[in-house]
Amino acid sequence: MKTLFFVLFFTLAFINYAQNFQLPKLNYEFNALEPYIDEATMKIHYEKHHQTYINNLNKALQGQDVTNLSLEDILKNVSKYSDAVRNNGGGHYNHTLFWEILTPQKNTQPTAHLKNAIEKQFGSLDSLKNLMTQKGLSQFGSGWVWLIVNSEKKLEVTSTPNQDNPLMDVVKTNGIPILGIDVWEHAYYLKYQNKRNDYLQNIWNVINWEEVSKKYEKIVPKGIFDDWSAIKEFHKVMSSTFHPSEEGDLEPIKKRSQELLDKAKSLKTSPIPNELKSKVNMATLDKLIKDCENVHKLVKSKAKDSEIIKALNQAHDTFHEIVGQCKH
Ligand SMILES: [Fe+2]
């Protein structure tokens, strides 16, 4: 009876505390990435290596109260856990991401939003690929090469040894990974043997850029005006004249009232993206042009500052009406 009580007690204790991580579903067949990643490698990598990280992670977390924590939460504070949690938690997270960013679909492309960010940071998609390939080659021993979004929301390439990753509080360069390439020998040895360079050159054929873009846009959402350059131009002039006027400085608007009016007019003549066309009320655009005309007229006639401020406030309010319409 006593033994039964203890068995029950400990079972309940573990049920309460144990976090039970499981192997995620693979969305393609083991042979789907041929000829770039072979079937045998995929099968062993997924069924054996990844499963082992999960088993060892669940074992390492037994008895610890982590039920309400996600794997990401644990990794962000991994210095507080054992090496087994660091290695196997990293192994589980890294491989889960790896399966997601691979695809049998050929020629997937980053979205315009991600492509712009890549070009801004690295020059071109090819330069990014070269940089990651070089990083992967120079990673001594086992590890990973990453494309991350850092705390400034910028893209950055980094690498980590073993099963560490950029989420961990024990690595030098932190960020959220959106693309990770496994450079452990178990990821390529059966097909490529010691030729890590060939593996790294070939893997680009099966990278799922749509998924990488999705991960990027979750962290850095596309702005509502990203496809309407005329309103971005208008906003630049509006913000650099309106905000100083709030502080009592009317010099910027006095110098740029004509420019503000021109940018307002070009909102109607420039191509409005279809997505926004249906939302933006043309009458509000006309109102904005009228408001800006009024500001310019007052500036030209050297009206009182208080009148210019009032007119600029009105134009600013109308601009925000347009912003509001775009958001719905
Ligand atoms: Fe691996």
Boltz pocket constraint, residues with backbone or C-beta under 6 A from the ligand:
constraints:
  - pocket:
      binder: B
      contacts: [[A, 45], [A, 49], [A, 95], [A, 182], [A, 184], [A, 186], [A, 187]]
      max_distance: 6.0
